[in-house]
Amino acid sequence: MVRSTAKNQKPPVAPLKRPRRFYLILREWREPIAIFLGLRLGLGLLAFFAGILFPAIARNGTAPYTLPPLNRWGERLLGVWSHWDGEWYLRIAQNGYQSNDSTSAFFPIFPIVVKAVGFLLGENYLLAGVLVSSIATLVVFILLYELVKRDFNRNIASRTTLYLAVFPTAFFLLAIYSEALFLALVLAAFLVARHYRNWWLAALLVALATLTRSWGIALVVPFAWEWWQQQPNLVLHFRRQLPTTRSRQATRGVTVRVEARPALKSGMTLLIAPILALAAWFLFNGLALGDPFNFIKIQSEYPWNRHTAWPWEAIWKGATLFFASRGPDGFLPSAPREDPNLIDFPFFLFFALLFLIACWQTWRKQLPTAYLLYFGLGLLFPLLSPTPKQPLLSFPRFGLILFPAFILLAQWGVRWCWLHYLYLYVALLLLSLFFGRFANWYWVA
């Protein structure tokens, strides 16, 4: 028996104290946190100066909701973040869904969270909406940084987060819109699926994303692919049976033995959870609003006027309206004040080009196939329900949640310095211009 001596014993490792552990976490995520603080502070200042330097117009929203009276500071600090769709979400958070007010066009998770936070804040739903979107945006930057860092490296992760933050419509992440919460759920689902292989949690996150935005049900496709790619390969052993001397009548055959089986339970959960979530939304519409298809029918009415079409029809109509001749004021006769087609079509071309590059990068094993599927479905889904006069309506905002596009830009931005600065300058200028319009009640996306 050998006696243990002090030399043979390793000194015990002291556990990290909580302040030290918290400091290390902040240090690891200092870049996405700094990017968030810069975006939040910069847009906050821009909202104030936009009210001084740019001409504003009267409220032009479509929601049957009016904010409580705000002074100039309240409007610039909080009110600007509730414009357009934000007022719809605030109405739902305050009054719930009604069968006669078109609120069912907006899926329920985001207004539910706003209502819960608003209850804690003494029913101040405006402040609650701003806080929820701000926290969700911070979570988006941290999760995107962490996910890309694990898939690629730290430099690409930093560039990806920065490029998303300065994208011309990035202010919608901080506005009272569902983009930030939806993207946070998607990134969290990809992170736990790809790097922790926790498919039960991934299924829950996908189900919540399905109840956050209308095309969330399509997430089943990229996550089903990712699940299949992570399953162990099936090893098949073949054994040939030969007739014996005792039984000449025995027939020849083949015995197959499977050495590994995929985890079918987690895969079925991944498929069933978002379907059940969507079924619950149908059930709510049927019981509370009188028609299970209420949220679909509402989209075909004012103010959305969306209809089903083939994707190429929306693209062709968008291109036709973009190149159509205009009057002396520069707008189409049907749009005397502003023409979204002049903004929507270039952004669609931008993301369509990046999708073609994503196909090339996936073929070269430089981009995960699940990301390509997510990118393609996110690009396709808005094309299936265009509007008559603006077939690519809101495409600059819809592209904001296509995070693989920003990964591709980051891969090139790390490689080519000129592309990095070109994107930053153009994106920041457009971000300032678009947010100045949004803060003063002009339509952007």
C-alpha positions as CSV (number, residue, x, y, z in Angstrom):
1,M,0.0,0.0,0.0
2,V,1.4,3.3,-1.1
3,R,0.9,6.2,1.2
4,S,-0.1,9.5,-0.4
5,T,2.2,12.4,0.2
6,A,1.8,16.1,-0.2
7,K,3.8,15.9,-3.5
8,N,1.4,13.3,-5.0
9,Q,-1.7,15.3,-4.1
10,K,-2.9,18.1,-6.4
11,P,-3.9,21.3,-4.7
12,P,-7.7,21.6,-4.6
13,V,-9.1,24.0,-7.2
14,A,-11.1,26.7,-5.5
15,P,-14.5,27.3,-7.0
16,L,-15.0,30.6,-8.7
17,K,-16.9,33.1,-6.7
18,R,-20.0,34.5,-8.3
19,P,-18.7,38.0,-8.9
20,R,-15.7,36.5,-10.6
21,R,-17.8,34.1,-12.7
22,F,-20.1,37.0,-13.7
23,Y,-17.1,39.1,-14.7
24,L,-15.7,36.3,-16.9
25,I,-19.1,35.9,-18.6
26,L,-19.2,39.7,-19.3
27,R,-15.7,39.5,-20.6
28,E,-16.5,36.7,-23.0
29,W,-19.5,38.6,-24.3
30,R,-18.1,42.1,-24.2
31,E,-18.2,42.5,-28.0
32,P,-22.0,41.7,-28.5
33,I,-22.8,43.7,-25.4
34,A,-20.8,46.7,-26.6
35,I,-22.4,46.5,-30.0
36,F,-25.9,46.5,-28.4
37,L,-25.1,49.5,-26.2
38,G,-23.7,51.4,-29.2
39,L,-26.8,50.6,-31.2
40,R,-29.2,51.5,-28.4
41,L,-27.5,54.7,-27.5
42,G,-26.9,55.8,-31.1
43,L,-30.5,55.2,-32.2
44,G,-31.8,56.9,-29.0
45,L,-29.8,60.0,-29.9
46,L,-30.9,59.8,-33.5
47,A,-34.6,59.7,-32.5
48,F,-34.1,62.9,-30.6
49,F,-32.3,64.7,-33.5
50,A,-34.7,63.4,-36.1
51,G,-37.5,65.2,-34.3
52,I,-35.6,68.5,-34.6
53,L,-33.9,68.3,-38.0
54,F,-36.4,66.3,-40.2
55,P,-40.0,67.3,-41.0
56,A,-42.4,65.0,-39.3
57,I,-46.0,64.1,-40.4
58,A,-49.1,63.3,-38.4
59,R,-49.7,59.9,-37.1
60,N,-50.1,57.5,-40.0
61,G,-50.6,54.1,-38.4
62,T,-53.2,51.6,-39.3
63,A,-54.0,50.2,-35.8
64,P,-57.2,51.2,-34.0
65,Y,-55.0,52.3,-31.0
66,T,-53.8,55.6,-29.7
67,L,-50.9,56.0,-27.2
68,P,-51.6,57.9,-24.0
69,P,-50.5,61.6,-24.2
70,L,-46.8,62.0,-24.3
71,N,-44.6,65.1,-24.0
72,R,-41.8,65.7,-26.4
73,W,-39.3,63.8,-24.4
74,G,-41.6,60.8,-23.9
75,E,-42.4,60.7,-27.6
76,R,-38.7,60.8,-28.6
77,L,-37.5,58.3,-26.0
78,L,-40.4,55.8,-26.1
79,G,-43.1,56.8,-28.5
80,V,-41.0,56.4,-31.7
81,W,-40.5,52.7,-31.0
82,S,-44.3,52.0,-31.2
83,H,-45.0,53.3,-34.7
84,W,-46.9,51.3,-37.2
85,D,-47.1,47.6,-36.2
86,G,-46.0,48.5,-32.7
87,E,-49.4,50.0,-32.0
88,W,-51.0,46.7,-33.1
89,Y,-48.9,44.8,-30.5
90,L,-49.7,47.3,-27.8
91,R,-53.4,47.1,-28.5
92,I,-53.3,43.3,-28.2
93,A,-51.2,43.5,-25.0
94,Q,-53.7,45.9,-23.5
95,N,-57.1,44.6,-24.8
96,G,-56.4,41.1,-26.1
97,Y,-57.6,39.7,-29.4
98,Q,-61.0,40.8,-30.8
99,S,-62.9,39.2,-33.6
100,N,-63.6,42.5,-35.4
101,D,-60.4,44.5,-35.2
102,S,-57.9,42.5,-37.3
103,T,-55.6,41.8,-34.4
104,S,-55.4,38.1,-35.2
105,A,-53.0,38.9,-38.0
106,F,-50.3,39.1,-35.3
107,F,-49.2,35.9,-33.6
108,P,-49.5,35.8,-29.8
109,I,-46.1,35.1,-28.1
110,F,-44.7,38.7,-28.4
111,P,-47.8,40.5,-27.1
112,I,-48.2,37.9,-24.3
113,V,-44.6,38.7,-23.1
114,V,-45.3,42.5,-23.4
115,K,-48.5,42.1,-21.4
116,A,-46.7,40.1,-18.7
117,V,-44.0,42.7,-18.4
118,G,-46.5,45.5,-18.6
119,F,-48.4,44.0,-15.7
120,L,-45.2,44.2,-13.6
121,L,-44.7,47.8,-14.6
122,G,-48.2,48.9,-13.5
123,E,-49.8,48.4,-17.0
124,N,-47.3,50.7,-18.7
125,Y,-47.3,48.6,-21.9
126,L,-45.3,51.2,-24.0
127,L,-42.4,50.9,-21.6
128,A,-42.9,47.2,-21.4
129,G,-42.7,46.8,-25.2
130,V,-39.5,48.8,-25.4
131,L,-37.9,46.8,-22.6
132,V,-38.9,43.5,-24.1
133,S,-37.5,44.3,-27.5
134,S,-34.3,45.8,-26.1
135,I,-33.6,42.7,-24.0
136,A,-34.5,40.4,-26.9
137,T,-32.1,42.4,-29.1
138,L,-29.3,42.0,-26.5
139,V,-30.0,38.2,-26.4
140,V,-30.0,38.1,-30.2
141,F,-26.5,39.6,-30.4
142,I,-25.1,37.3,-27.6
143,L,-26.6,34.2,-29.1
144,L,-25.5,35.1,-32.7
145,Y,-22.0,35.8,-31.5
146,E,-21.9,32.5,-29.5
147,L,-23.4,30.4,-32.3
148,V,-21.1,31.8,-35.1
149,K,-18.1,31.6,-32.8
150,R,-18.7,27.9,-32.3
151,D,-19.4,27.2,-36.0
152,F,-16.6,29.3,-37.4
153,N,-14.3,31.5,-35.2
154,R,-14.3,34.6,-33.1
155,N,-13.5,37.1,-35.8
156,I,-16.4,36.0,-38.0
157,A,-18.7,36.0,-35.0
158,S,-17.8,39.6,-34.2
159,R,-18.2,40.8,-37.8
160,T,-21.6,38.9,-38.1
161,T,-23.0,40.6,-35.0
162,L,-21.7,44.0,-36.1
163,Y,-23.1,43.6,-39.6
164,L,-26.5,42.7,-38.3
165,A,-26.5,45.7,-35.9
166,V,-25.8,48.2,-38.6
167,F,-28.1,46.8,-41.2
168,P,-30.4,49.6,-42.6
169,T,-33.5,48.2,-40.9
170,A,-31.8,47.0,-37.6
171,F,-33.9,49.5,-35.7
172,F,-36.8,47.1,-36.0
173,L,-35.1,44.9,-33.5
174,L,-35.4,47.6,-30.9
175,A,-38.9,48.7,-32.0
176,I,-42.1,47.1,-30.6
177,Y,-42.0,44.4,-33.3
178,S,-41.6,40.6,-33.0
179,E,-38.4,40.4,-35.1
180,A,-36.0,40.4,-32.1
181,L,-37.9,37.8,-30.1
182,F,-38.4,35.5,-33.1
183,L,-34.7,35.7,-34.0
184,A,-33.7,35.1,-30.4
185,L,-35.8,31.9,-30.3
186,V,-34.4,30.7,-33.7
187,L,-30.7,31.3,-32.7
188,A,-31.3,29.7,-29.3
189,A,-32.8,26.7,-31.0
190,F,-29.9,26.4,-33.4
191,L,-27.4,26.7,-30.6
192,V,-28.9,24.0,-28.4
193,A,-29.5,21.7,-31.4
194,R,-26.1,22.0,-33.1
195,H,-23.8,22.3,-30.1
196,Y,-25.7,20.7,-27.2
197,R,-27.9,18.3,-29.1
198,N,-30.8,19.0,-26.8
199,W,-33.6,18.3,-29.2
200,W,-36.3,18.5,-26.6
201,L,-35.4,22.1,-25.8
202,A,-34.9,22.8,-29.5
203,A,-38.4,21.6,-30.2
204,L,-39.8,23.8,-27.5
205,L,-38.0,26.9,-28.9
206,V,-39.2,26.1,-32.5
207,A,-42.8,25.8,-31.2
208,L,-42.5,29.2,-29.5
209,A,-41.0,30.7,-32.7
210,T,-44.0,29.2,-34.6
211,L,-46.3,31.2,-32.3
212,T,-44.2,34.4,-32.7
213,R,-44.2,34.8,-36.5
214,S,-46.3,33.2,-39.3
215,W,-43.6,31.4,-41.1
216,G,-42.2,29.8,-37.9
217,I,-43.8,26.5,-38.9
218,A,-41.3,26.3,-41.8
219,L,-38.5,26.0,-39.2
220,V,-39.3,22.3,-39.1
221,V,-37.4,21.8,-42.4
222,P,-33.9,23.1,-41.4
223,F,-34.2,21.6,-37.9
224,A,-35.3,18.2,-39.3
225,W,-32.3,18.3,-41.6
226,E,-30.0,19.2,-38.7
227,W,-31.4,16.4,-36.6
228,W,-30.9,13.8,-39.4
229,Q,-27.3,14.9,-40.0
230,Q,-26.5,14.4,-36.3
231,Q,-27.8,10.8,-36.2
232,P,-25.3,8.0,-36.1
233,N,-24.7,6.3,-39.4
234,L,-26.6,3.1,-39.9
235,V,-24.3,0.1,-40.1
236,L,-25.9,-2.8,-42.0
237,H,-24.5,-6.3,-41.6
238,F,-25.6,-8.9,-44.3
239,R,-25.5,-12.6,-43.6
240,R,-26.3,-15.1,-46.2
241,Q,-28.2,-18.2,-45.1
242,L,-27.2,-21.4,-47.0
243,P,-29.2,-24.6,-47.1
244,T,-27.9,-27.3,-44.7
245,T,-27.6,-31.0,-45.2
246,R,-30.4,-31.7,-42.7
247,S,-32.8,-29.3,-44.4
248,R,-32.3,-29.3,-48.2
249,Q,-35.6,-27.4,-48.5
250,A,-34.3,-24.4,-46.7
251,T,-34.4,-21.3,-48.9
252,R,-31.5,-18.9,-49.3
253,G,-32.0,-15.5,-47.7
254,V,-30.4,-12.4,-46.3
255,T,-30.4,-11.4,-42.6
256,V,-29.9,-7.7,-41.9
257,R,-28.8,-6.4,-38.5
258,V,-28.9,-2.7,-37.7
259,E,-26.1,-1.6,-35.4
260,A,-27.2,1.9,-34.7
261,R,-30.7,3.5,-34.7
262,P,-31.5,7.2,-34.8
263,A,-33.2,8.8,-31.8
264,L,-36.7,8.8,-33.2
265,K,-38.3,10.2,-30.1
266,S,-36.5,13.5,-30.3
267,G,-37.1,13.7,-34.0
268,M,-40.8,13.2,-33.6
269,T,-40.9,15.8,-30.9
270,L,-39.2,18.2,-33.2
271,L,-41.9,17.6,-35.8
272,I,-44.9,17.5,-33.5
273,A,-44.2,20.4,-31.2
274,P,-44.5,23.2,-33.8
275,I,-47.5,21.5,-35.4
276,L,-49.2,21.3,-32.0
277,A,-48.4,25.0,-31.4
278,L,-49.9,26.0,-34.7
279,A,-52.9,23.8,-34.0
280,A,-53.4,25.6,-30.7
281,W,-53.5,28.9,-32.6
282,F,-56.1,27.5,-35.0
283,L,-58.1,26.4,-31.9
284,F,-57.9,29.8,-30.2
285,N,-59.1,31.5,-33.4
286,G,-62.0,29.1,-33.7
287,L,-63.1,29.3,-30.0
288,A,-62.4,33.0,-29.2
289,L,-62.7,34.6,-32.6
290,G,-65.4,32.4,-34.2
291,D,-63.3,31.1,-37.1
292,P,-60.2,28.9,-37.0
293,F,-58.9,30.5,-40.2
294,N,-59.5,34.0,-38.9
295,F,-55.9,35.0,-38.9
296,I,-55.5,33.8,-42.5
297,K,-58.5,35.7,-43.8
298,I,-57.5,38.9,-42.0
299,Q,-54.3,39.0,-44.1
300,S,-56.4,39.3,-47.3
301,E,-58.2,42.4,-46.0
302,Y,-57.2,46.0,-45.3
303,P,-54.6,47.1,-44.5
304,W,-52.5,44.1,-45.6
305,N,-54.4,43.0,-48.7
306,R,-52.1,40.0,-49.2
307,H,-53.1,37.2,-51.6
308,T,-51.6,33.8,-52.5
309,A,-49.3,33.8,-55.6
310,W,-46.4,31.9,-57.1
311,P,-43.0,33.3,-56.0
312,W,-42.0,34.4,-59.5
313,E,-45.2,36.4,-59.9
314,A,-44.2,38.6,-56.9
315,I,-40.6,39.0,-58.2
316,W,-41.8,39.9,-61.7
317,K,-44.4,42.4,-60.4
318,G,-41.8,43.9,-58.1
319,A,-39.3,44.4,-60.9
320,T,-42.0,45.8,-63.2
321,L,-43.1,48.4,-60.6
322,F,-39.5,49.3,-59.8
323,F,-38.7,50.1,-63.5
324,A,-42.1,51.6,-64.3
325,S,-42.2,55.2,-65.5
326,R,-43.1,57.8,-62.8
327,G,-44.6,61.2,-62.7
328,P,-42.7,64.5,-62.1
329,D,-42.6,63.9,-58.4
330,G,-40.8,60.6,-58.9
331,F,-43.7,58.4,-57.6
332,L,-46.3,56.2,-59.2
333,P,-49.8,57.6,-59.6
334,S,-51.0,55.1,-57.0
335,A,-48.5,56.3,-54.4
336,P,-48.5,60.1,-54.4
337,R,-46.5,60.4,-51.2
338,E,-44.1,57.5,-51.0
339,D,-43.4,54.4,-53.1
340,P,-42.1,51.4,-51.1
341,N,-41.3,49.5,-54.4
342,L,-38.2,51.7,-54.8
343,I,-36.9,50.3,-51.5
344,D,-38.2,46.8,-51.5
345,F,-36.9,45.5,-54.8
346,P,-33.2,46.4,-54.3
347,F,-33.3,44.7,-50.9
348,F,-34.8,41.6,-52.4
349,L,-32.0,41.6,-55.0
350,F,-29.5,42.0,-52.3
351,F,-30.7,39.0,-50.3
352,A,-31.4,36.9,-53.5
353,L,-27.7,37.4,-54.5
354,L,-26.5,36.4,-51.0
355,F,-28.7,33.3,-51.2
356,L,-27.0,32.2,-54.4
357,I,-23.7,32.8,-52.7
358,A,-24.9,30.8,-49.8
359,C,-25.6,27.8,-52.1
360,W,-22.1,28.0,-53.4
361,Q,-20.7,28.2,-49.8
362,T,-22.8,25.3,-48.7
363,W,-21.5,23.2,-51.6
364,R,-17.9,24.1,-50.6
365,K,-18.7,23.1,-47.0
366,Q,-18.3,26.7,-45.8
367,L,-21.9,27.0,-44.5
368,P,-24.1,24.5,-42.8
369,T,-26.9,23.1,-44.9
370,A,-29.5,23.8,-42.1
371,Y,-28.5,27.5,-42.4
372,L,-29.0,27.4,-46.2
373,L,-32.5,25.9,-45.7
374,Y,-33.4,28.5,-43.2
375,F,-32.2,31.3,-45.5
376,G,-34.1,29.9,-48.5
377,L,-37.4,29.4,-46.6
378,G,-37.1,32.9,-45.1
379,L,-36.5,34.3,-48.6
380,L,-39.4,32.3,-50.1
381,F,-42.1,32.7,-47.6
382,P,-42.9,36.5,-48.2
383,L,-43.0,35.8,-51.9
384,L,-46.0,33.5,-51.5
385,S,-48.3,36.3,-50.2
386,P,-47.6,39.5,-52.0
387,T,-49.8,42.6,-52.1
388,P,-51.2,44.0,-55.3
389,K,-49.4,47.4,-55.3
390,Q,-46.3,46.5,-53.3
391,P,-45.6,42.8,-54.1
392,L,-42.3,42.9,-52.1
393,L,-43.7,44.9,-49.2
394,S,-41.6,44.9,-46.0
395,F,-38.8,42.9,-47.6
396,P,-36.1,45.1,-46.0
397,R,-37.5,44.1,-42.6
398,F,-38.2,40.5,-43.4
399,G,-34.5,40.1,-44.5
400,L,-33.4,41.3,-41.1
401,I,-34.0,37.8,-39.5
402,L,-32.0,36.0,-42.2
403,F,-28.9,35.7,-40.1
404,P,-27.0,33.4,-42.5
405,A,-26.7,36.3,-44.9
406,F,-24.7,38.2,-42.3
407,I,-22.5,35.2,-41.8
408,L,-21.6,35.3,-45.5
409,L,-20.9,39.0,-45.3
410,A,-18.7,38.5,-42.3
411,Q,-16.7,35.7,-44.0
412,W,-15.9,38.1,-46.8
413,G,-15.5,41.1,-44.5
414,V,-12.7,39.3,-42.6
415,R,-11.0,38.4,-45.9
416,W,-11.4,41.7,-47.7
417,C,-10.9,44.9,-45.7
418,W,-12.4,47.1,-48.4
419,L,-15.6,45.2,-48.3
420,H,-15.8,45.6,-44.6
421,Y,-15.6,49.4,-44.7
422,L,-17.8,49.6,-47.8
423,Y,-20.6,47.7,-46.0
424,L,-20.2,49.7,-42.8
425,Y,-20.4,53.1,-44.5
426,V,-23.4,52.3,-46.7
427,A,-25.3,50.4,-44.0
428,L,-24.8,53.1,-41.4
429,L,-25.9,55.9,-43.7
430,L,-29.0,54.0,-44.7
431,L,-29.7,53.0,-41.1
432,S,-29.7,56.6,-40.1
433,L,-31.9,57.7,-43.0
434,F,-34.4,54.9,-42.5
435,F,-34.7,55.3,-38.8
436,G,-35.2,59.0,-39.2
437,R,-38.1,58.3,-41.5
438,F,-39.6,55.7,-39.2
439,A,-39.3,57.9,-36.1
440,N,-41.2,60.7,-37.9
441,W,-44.1,58.4,-39.1
442,Y,-42.9,57.7,-42.6
443,W,-43.2,54.2,-44.0
444,V,-40.0,52.2,-44.3
445,A,-40.8,48.4,-44.3
